[in-house]
Amino acid sequence: MTPDAAAAARTRAWVTLAHCRIAQQELCALLRAAGDPEALVAAAHGRTAAFAMPQAARTALASVPQAAIDATLGWVAAPAHRLVTFDDADYPQALLAIGDAPPVLFAMGRGELLNRPAVAIVGSRQATPQGLDDA
């Protein structure tokens, strides 16, 4: 497999994981067990049996709509768009510190800024009285 084909297969596997309906903690555990995203997707499709996978996870991974995968791959192909994954140097280290960090982030722009100091603002359309006082 050429380097370009290997990179495309890896991106396709990460996109599949981004669209599957599996709890983040379970998905992370499955990724650790499989060793890499390609092996996890292959196991879900029955192409390998290197580790035990719950049937619900196998079904969730195998049933990701091809249209969703293709649309996301189209998005990733656009200039300045990319996936930032657990194994990417630009993945925010602070995000890795939480128990259920998403294995895939969709990013635009300068990925190296993801590990710089930042401020996050979370809003609510129906804030509680305490939330309004805190703000």
Secondary structure, 3 states (H helix, E strand, C coil): CCHHHHHHHHHHHHHHHHHCCCCHHHHHHHHHHHCCHHHHHHHHCCCCCCCCCCHHHHHHHHCCCHHHHHHHHHHHHCCCEEEEECCCCCCCHHHHCCCCCCCEEEEECCHHHHHCCCCCCCCCCCCCHHHHHHC
